[in-house]
Amino acid sequence: MELVFQEQKQEYLCRILCDTVTQEQTADVVIPDSIPDADRVVDAFGTLLVRSEECSADSAQVTGSVPVGAICVDEGGTPYCVKTEIPFSVRRDFPQQENDCYMQCRCILKSVDARLLNSRKVLIRVGIACTVQVFSPRIQTQYHISEPAKTLQLQRREIPMRLPMGVGDRSFSVNEELDLPEGKNSITRLLKCLYRPKITEQRMVGSKAVFKGELLVHALYEDTEQKLCTWQWNVPFSQYAEMERELDEGDLQTFLTLTSVETEPDSQFESRRLLLSAGLLAQCLTMGIRNVNTISDAYCTDAELTPQWEEWEMDGLLDRQTYRETATYEGEQEADGIVDAWLYRDEIEKKRNGMQMELAIPMSCNVLYYDSEGNLQGKTLHPTAKLSTELAESAACEVSEVTEGDLYCSASRQQLTLRVPLDITVDCTAKQQFKAVCGGKIEPFEEKNDHKPAVILRRTDAADSVWEIAKQFHTPVQEILSANQLEEETVPEGTLLLIPV
């Protein structure tokens, strides 16, 4: 006789690819004839833009560019800026072909630096890290019997798994007029603008991922008194992305990427207003808890059951924690005053030490300052934040998000000091192995003339489970528990058990 189970479908998203690709790209910039020879380079900057994302049946590809610039100083100490754009492309193949998949990417600009090749040419170099994630829909069948026969003994197992349940994205634009506050002199030359988007609030509402955020716009300019000044604006926005299904109970995580950006003064000469036009892409991922119900073993008390098995694995999120750390730097450097500073985050460094995973978040900060003689200079500082988290041997962890707070940078006659607070979100994941009974054959016992006892006395040689003992003697688990007044299903070594058969 065939043992037939009822089937229940469990839908989720399986992450089939998560890979980080790093690149270094360079570009030569020729200084225009209308600009004097460069004496030195004091600053370099850039903004990473993702232009396109393509996901096919066997690969994922990201293309983009980094508009970059270098601030040079001529022999008379006058600063000016030269600019160019550096393209990049990242491609990763899948382990196997997928008919339906969803792609998300997180690209960061790790570093920007520049140097003079000669007085008329500047070499600009950028470091890029692009993490590509690809999800594919999966349907896992779970087997169960709502009302099993009394002679059928089932060992049930329920494991809560935090799984990717839905993805969605939204492209939108931010257009704003950015006014200088009262007390700030007008802009005569805009030397650079840098940008950093961040999420301030997010939640699921039915099938919509609703989020709020702001785009930080940081400007370095020369004012009407020929002084270098900085100012920054926080431009708020509120948007939503449509998800595939209603996921009110899911944990939402939204990643923002710039796709285009341009900022320019509203007049050719003195200006008190910048015109901002930016395109952003929001990529949303929802994690939800789903109970995986399995029958991990089965037997019959009145017949011989030969079970059929099904095995699979699921990659679930065990834990998500946010740590608050501070990246710091103190170094000997003669400086008289800070003009500007901008931070770039490098790749995460991991090191396992027993049950601890040690994480380091290295950064580079391009600092523009005046030395003791009043000359404009530039230096790259390298602050680092460190933390550790407990991690099971079979688990893995990754930093899913780093949010920078307000950057503090100061100078003295002998020292440069830098501090930046960080919110670091760490995800711990693990692959859970499952083996479940999905069917079987039931055959009657062979008839024997031997006298069958009603009760058996058995002493355990080692710590054993009541289930294994009951299965051996084809006896219900509950009868052994009742006969021996047991509450725990693990029996200590040396226990004398009364086994009804």
C-alpha positions in Angstrom: 0.0 0.0 0.0 1.3 3.5 -0.9 1.6 6.1 1.8 0.3 9.4 0.3 0.8 12.8 1.8 -1.0 16.0 1.2 1.1 18.7 -0.5 1.5 22.4 0.4 3.5 24.8 -1.8 5.9 27.3 -0.2 7.0 30.2 -2.5 10.1 32.2 -1.9 13.1 33.7 -3.7 16.4 31.9 -3.8 19.6 33.9 -4.1 21.5 32.2 -6.9 24.3 34.7 -7.1 26.0 37.2 -4.8 29.4 38.3 -6.0 31.5 41.5 -5.5 33.6 42.7 -8.4 36.3 45.3 -7.9 37.9 47.4 -10.6 40.4 50.2 -11.0 39.9 52.5 -13.9 42.0 55.4 -15.1 41.7 58.4 -17.5 44.1 61.0 -18.7 42.8 64.6 -18.7 44.5 67.2 -20.9 44.4 70.7 -19.4 42.7 73.1 -21.9 44.9 75.8 -23.5 42.9 78.5 -21.8 44.1 77.4 -18.4 47.6 77.9 -17.0 50.0 75.1 -16.4 49.4 73.0 -13.3 51.9 73.2 -10.4 50.3 70.4 -8.4 47.0 68.4 -7.8 45.4 69.1 -4.5 42.1 67.2 -4.7 40.2 64.6 -6.7 36.5 63.7 -6.6 33.9 61.6 -8.3 30.3 60.3 -8.2 29.4 56.8 -9.3 26.4 56.5 -11.7 24.7 53.2 -12.7 23.5 53.5 -16.3 21.9 50.1 -16.9 21.3 46.7 -15.4 20.7 43.6 -17.5 19.8 40.1 -16.3 19.5 37.2 -18.8 19.1 33.5 -18.4 22.8 32.9 -17.7 24.4 36.2 -16.7 24.0 39.6 -15.1 25.6 42.8 -16.3 26.0 46.3 -14.9 27.3 49.3 -16.8 27.9 52.8 -15.6 30.3 55.7 -15.4 32.1 57.9 -12.9 32.1 61.6 -13.6 35.4 62.7 -12.0 37.4 65.8 -11.5 40.8 67.0 -10.3 41.5 70.4 -8.6 44.8 71.7 -9.6 46.7 74.8 -8.5 48.9 77.0 -10.8 52.2 78.6 -9.8 50.3 81.6 -8.4 48.2 79.5 -6.1 44.9 79.8 -8.1 42.8 76.6 -8.1 40.9 75.3 -11.0 39.1 72.1 -11.9 39.5 69.7 -14.9 36.9 67.0 -15.4 36.2 63.9 -17.4 34.0 60.7 -17.2 35.3 57.2 -16.7 33.0 54.3 -17.9 32.9 50.8 -16.2 31.2 47.5 -16.9 30.7 44.4 -14.7 29.4 41.0 -15.8 28.9 37.8 -13.9 27.7 34.4 -15.2 25.3 32.1 -13.3 26.2 28.6 -12.1 23.2 27.4 -14.1 20.6 28.8 -16.5 17.5 30.5 -14.9 14.4 31.2 -16.9 13.1 33.9 -14.5 15.4 36.0 -12.3 15.6 39.4 -10.6 18.8 41.4 -10.3 19.9 43.9 -7.7 23.3 45.7 -7.6 25.1 47.8 -5.1 28.0 49.8 -6.5 30.3 52.0 -4.5 33.1 54.3 -5.3 36.0 53.1 -3.1 38.5 55.9 -3.9 39.4 58.7 -6.2 43.0 60.1 -6.6 44.9 62.1 -9.2 48.5 63.1 -10.0 50.2 65.2 -12.6 51.8 63.4 -15.6 53.1 66.8 -16.7 52.1 70.4 -16.3 49.4 69.9 -19.1 48.1 66.4 -18.2 46.5 64.8 -15.2 46.0 61.1 -14.5 42.8 60.3 -12.5 42.2 56.9 -11.0 39.1 55.5 -9.4 38.4 52.3 -7.4 35.0 50.6 -7.9 33.3 47.8 -6.1 30.1 46.4 -7.5 28.1 43.7 -5.6 25.7 41.8 -7.9 22.8 39.8 -6.4 20.4 37.7 -8.4 17.2 36.0 -7.1 15.1 33.4 -8.7 11.6 32.2 -7.7 11.4 28.8 -6.0 8.5 26.7 -5.0 9.2 24.1 -2.3 6.7 21.3 -1.7 6.0 20.4 1.9 4.3 17.1 2.8 1.9 16.5 5.7 -1.1 14.5 6.8 -3.7 16.4 8.7 -5.4 13.4 10.4 -3.0 10.4 10.4 -4.1 6.9 11.4 -3.3 5.9 15.0 -0.9 3.3 13.8 1.1 5.8 11.8 3.7 7.6 13.9 5.1 10.9 12.5 8.0 12.9 13.7 7.2 16.5 12.8 9.6 19.4 12.6 8.9 23.1 12.2 11.8 25.5 11.4 11.1 29.2 11.0 13.2 30.6 8.1 13.7 34.3 7.2 13.7 34.2 3.4 13.7 36.7 0.5 10.1 37.0 -0.4 9.8 39.9 -2.9 11.8 42.4 -4.9 10.8 45.6 -6.6 12.4 48.8 -7.9 11.5 52.4 -8.7 13.2 54.9 -10.9 12.5 58.5 -10.0 13.9 62.0 -10.3 14.8 64.8 -7.8 14.7 68.4 -9.2 15.4 71.2 -6.8 16.5 74.8 -6.5 19.2 75.0 -3.9 19.6 78.4 -2.3 22.5 79.6 -0.3 21.5 80.8 3.2 21.7 84.4 4.4 25.2 85.3 5.4 27.0 83.3 2.7 28.6 85.1 -0.1 27.5 84.4 -3.7 29.1 81.7 -5.9 31.5 83.0 -8.5 33.0 79.6 -9.5 31.6 76.2 -8.7 34.6 73.8 -8.3 32.9 70.6 -7.4 29.6 68.9 -6.3 29.3 65.6 -4.6 26.2 63.5 -3.7 25.1 60.9 -1.3 21.6 59.4 -1.1 20.3 57.7 2.0 17.0 56.1 3.3 15.5 57.7 6.5 12.3 55.6 6.7 10.9 52.5 5.1 8.0 50.0 5.5 5.7 47.7 3.6 2.1 48.7 3.0 0.3 45.9 1.3 2.1 45.3 -2.0 4.0 48.7 -1.9 7.4 49.4 -0.5 7.1 52.9 0.9 10.3 54.8 1.7 11.5 58.3 2.5 15.0 59.6 2.1 17.2 62.5 1.3 19.9 63.4 -1.2 22.9 65.2 0.3 24.4 67.7 -2.1 27.9 68.9 -1.1 29.4 71.9 -3.0 32.9 73.5 -3.0 33.0 76.9 -4.6 34.8 80.2 -4.7 32.9 83.2 -3.4 32.9 86.9 -4.3 35.9 87.4 -2.0 37.9 84.7 -3.8 37.6 82.4 -0.7 37.0 78.7 -1.0 33.8 77.8 0.7 31.7 74.7 1.2 28.0 74.2 1.8 25.6 71.2 1.7 21.9 70.7 1.3 19.7 67.7 2.3 17.0 67.4 -0.4 14.1 65.2 0.9 12.0 62.8 -1.2 9.2 60.2 -0.7 8.5 57.4 -3.1 7.1 53.8 -3.3 7.9 50.7 -5.3 5.4 48.1 -6.4 6.2 44.6 -5.1 5.0 41.3 -6.5 2.6 40.4 -3.7 1.3 41.8 -0.4 4.0 41.4 2.2 2.8 43.5 5.2 4.9 41.5 7.7 8.1 41.6 5.8 11.3 43.5 6.7 12.1 46.0 4.0 15.6 46.9 2.8 16.0 49.6 0.2 19.2 50.5 -1.7 19.6 53.8 -3.5 21.7 54.3 -6.6 22.3 57.4 -8.6 21.6 57.0 -12.3 22.2 60.7 -13.4 23.0 64.0 -11.8 23.8 67.5 -12.7 24.1 70.7 -10.7 24.8 74.2 -12.1 24.5 77.8 -11.0 21.4 79.6 -12.2 23.5 82.5 -13.5 26.8 82.8 -15.3 28.4 85.3 -12.8 27.5 85.7 -9.2 24.9 83.2 -8.1 23.0 82.4 -4.9 21.2 79.4 -6.3 22.2 76.0 -7.8 19.8 74.0 -10.0 19.8 70.3 -9.2 18.6 67.5 -11.5 19.2 63.9 -10.3 17.9 60.5 -11.3 17.8 57.7 -8.7 17.0 54.0 -8.7 15.5 52.4 -5.5 15.9 48.6 -5.3 13.7 47.0 -2.6 14.1 43.6 -1.0 11.6 42.1 1.5 12.5 39.4 3.9 9.7 37.4 5.6 9.5 34.6 8.1 8.1 31.3 6.8 7.7 28.1 8.7 9.1 25.1 6.9 7.1 22.1 8.1 8.6 18.7 7.5 8.0 15.1 8.5 11.6 14.1 9.4 10.8 10.4 10.1 7.8 8.0 10.2 7.0 4.4 11.0 3.9 2.2 11.6 3.1 0.2 14.8 1.3 -2.5 12.9 3.2 -2.7 9.6 6.6 -2.2 8.0 7.0 1.3 6.5 9.6 2.0 3.8 9.7 5.8 3.5 10.6 7.8 0.5 12.8 10.8 1.1 13.3 14.3 -0.4 16.3 16.4 0.3 16.9 20.1 -0.3 18.5 23.2 1.2 17.4 26.8 1.8 19.6 29.8 2.5 18.0 31.9 5.2 18.7 35.0 7.2 19.5 34.1 10.8 20.0 37.5 12.3 20.3 41.2 11.3 22.0 43.6 13.7 23.0 47.3 13.4 26.2 48.4 15.1 27.3 51.9 15.8 31.0 52.5 15.4 33.3 55.5 14.7 36.0 55.5 12.1 38.9 57.6 13.3 42.2 58.9 12.1 44.9 61.0 13.8 48.2 61.7 12.0 51.1 64.1 12.0 50.5 66.7 9.4 51.2 70.4 9.5 48.0 72.1 8.6 46.5 75.5 9.3 42.8 75.1 8.3 40.5 72.6 6.7 38.8 73.6 3.5 36.9 70.5 2.5 36.7 66.7 3.2 34.8 63.9 1.5 34.7 60.2 2.5 34.7 57.1 0.3 34.1 53.6 1.6 36.3 50.6 0.7 35.5 46.9 0.6 34.7 45.1 3.9 37.5 43.0 5.4 36.6 39.8 7.2 38.5 37.5 9.6 37.1 34.6 11.5 38.5 34.0 15.0 36.8 30.9 16.5 33.1 31.8 17.0 33.8 35.5 16.3 33.8 37.2 13.0 36.0 40.3 13.0 35.0 43.0 10.5 36.9 46.1 9.3 35.4 48.9 7.3 38.4 50.8 5.7 37.8 54.2 4.2 39.6 56.9 2.3 39.0 60.6 2.9 40.3 63.3 0.6 41.1 66.4 2.6 41.7 69.8 1.2 43.5 72.2 3.6 45.9 75.1 3.9 49.4 74.6 5.2 51.2 76.9 7.7 52.4 79.1 4.8 48.8 79.5 3.4 49.3 77.2 0.4 46.4 75.0 -0.7 47.3 71.3 -0.2 45.6 67.9 -0.4 46.0 64.6 1.5 44.2 61.3 1.5 43.5 59.9 5.0 42.6 56.3 5.8 40.3 55.9 8.8 39.0 52.5 9.7 36.1 51.2 11.8 36.2 47.7 13.4 33.7 45.5 15.1 33.1 41.8 15.9 30.1 39.6 16.0 29.3 36.1 17.2 28.9 33.7 14.3 28.1 30.0 14.3 30.6 27.7 12.5 28.1 26.9 9.7 27.0 30.5 9.2 28.2 33.4 7.1 27.9 37.1 7.5 28.0 40.2 5.2 27.7 43.9 5.7 24.5 44.8 3.9 24.5 48.6 4.6 26.8 51.3 6.0 25.4 54.8 6.7 27.8 57.6 7.4 27.0 60.3 9.9 28.4 63.9 10.0 32.1 64.0 9.1 34.3 65.8 11.6 37.8 66.9 10.4 40.1 69.4 12.2 43.6 70.6 11.8 46.3 71.9 14.1 49.9 72.9 13.6 51.1 69.3 13.9 48.1 67.1 13.3 45.0 66.2 11.2 42.1 64.6 13.1 39.1 62.9 11.5 36.1 61.1 13.0 33.0 59.8 11.3 30.1 57.9 13.0 28.8 54.8 11.2 25.7 52.7 11.4 26.7 49.2 10.1 24.1 46.6 9.3 25.4 43.0 9.5 23.4 40.1 8.1 24.2 36.5 9.3 23.0 33.8 7.0 23.2 30.0 6.9 22.3 27.2 4.5 19.7 24.9 6.3 19.7 21.3 5.1 16.3 19.5 5.0 15.5 15.8 4.6 11.8 14.9 4.8 9.5 11.9 4.2 7.5 12.6 1.1 5.8 9.1 0.7 6.4 5.4 1.2 5.2 1.9 1.0 3.4 0.0 3.8 3.6 -3.8 3.9 2.2 -6.1 6.6 4.5 -7.8 9.1 5.5 -11.4 8.2 3.6 -13.8 10.5 5.8 -15.6 13.1 4.9 -18.3 15.6 7.2 -16.8 18.2 5.5 -15.7 21.4 5.4 -11.8 21.5 5.8 -10.3 24.9 3.5 -7.5 26.0 6.2 -5.6 27.8 10.0 -5.3 27.3 12.5 -4.0 29.9 15.5 -2.2 28.3 18.4 -0.3 29.8 19.9 2.4 27.6 23.6 2.2 27.0 23.9 5.8 26.0 21.7 8.9 25.8 19.0 7.9 23.4 15.8 9.4 22.0 12.4 7.9 22.8 11.5 8.2 19.1 14.4 5.8 18.1 13.5 3.3 20.8 9.8 3.4 19.9 10.6 3.0 16.2 12.7 0.0 16.9 9.9 -1.8 18.7 7.0 -0.4 16.6 5.4 1.2 19.6 3.8 4.6 19.9 6.1 7.2 21.5 3.4 8.4 23.9 2.9 4.9 25.4 6.6 4.8 26.3 6.5 8.3 27.8 3.3 7.4 29.8 4.6 4.0 31.0 7.8 5.5 32.3 6.4 8.9 33.4 8.8 10.8 31.2 8.4 14.3 30.0 11.6 14.7 28.0 12.1 12.7 24.8 15.8 12.2 25.4 16.6 9.4 27.9 19.8 9.5 30.0 22.3 6.7 29.8 21.6 3.8 32.1 17.9 4.4 32.3 15.7 1.3 32.7 12.8 1.6 30.4 9.4 -0.2 30.3 8.4 -0.6 26.7 4.8 -1.7 25.9 4.7 -3.7 22.6 
